[in-house]
């Protein structure tokens, strides 16, 4: 199976929400998240629990836990490319506001993928 391209969503001003979120996490959390990103690149749509899960309406979560805290990176697929749009810590379930934010970013990305893809950094 060919590798899935994994890219980071960027705002129009170039800021990358997922990388900004990751930068604020403990190094062990970062390592676990990058391990999950590598699995996503290897398996793409086939990646399942415990590493990933479908939330709703084409929004997926990459799942990593550290010291009892659940970390999630939300993503979607666009023309076979996995686009990472949002990072968060969660308790029982991913809050609806975070899913809405991921959907809004997906809409912006789909309107202009070139503008909303972080250049150079791919998994």
GIWOHU-V425244 format. One record per pair of residues at least 12 apart in sequence whose ideal C-beta (glycine too) atoms are under 6 Angstrom apart, sorted by the first residue. I is the first residue (numbers start at 0). J is the second residue. If there is no record, write none. Layout:
BEGIN
[[I | J] [I | J]]
END
This chain:
BEGIN
[[2 | 40] [3 | 40] [3 | 43] [3 | 81] [4 | 80] [5 | 36] [5 | 39] [5 | 40] [5 | 81] [5 | 122] [6 | 80] [6 | 82] [6 | 116] [6 | 121] [7 | 83] [7 | 117] [7 | 120] [8 | 82] [8 | 84] [8 | 104] [8 | 108] [8 | 115] [9 | 115] [9 | 117] [15 | 117] [16 | 85] [17 | 72] [17 | 83] [17 | 86] [20 | 86] [27 | 65] [28 | 65] [28 | 70] [31 | 63] [32 | 63] [35 | 50] [35 | 61] [35 | 63] [36 | 122] [38 | 50] [39 | 81] [40 | 122] [54 | 93] [54 | 98] [57 | 75] [58 | 73] [58 | 75] [58 | 98] [58 | 101] [59 | 74] [60 | 73] [68 | 88] [69 | 89] [70 | 88] [71 | 87] [71 | 89] [72 | 86] [73 | 85] [73 | 101] [75 | 105] [82 | 108] [84 | 101] [84 | 104] [85 | 100] [85 | 101]]
END
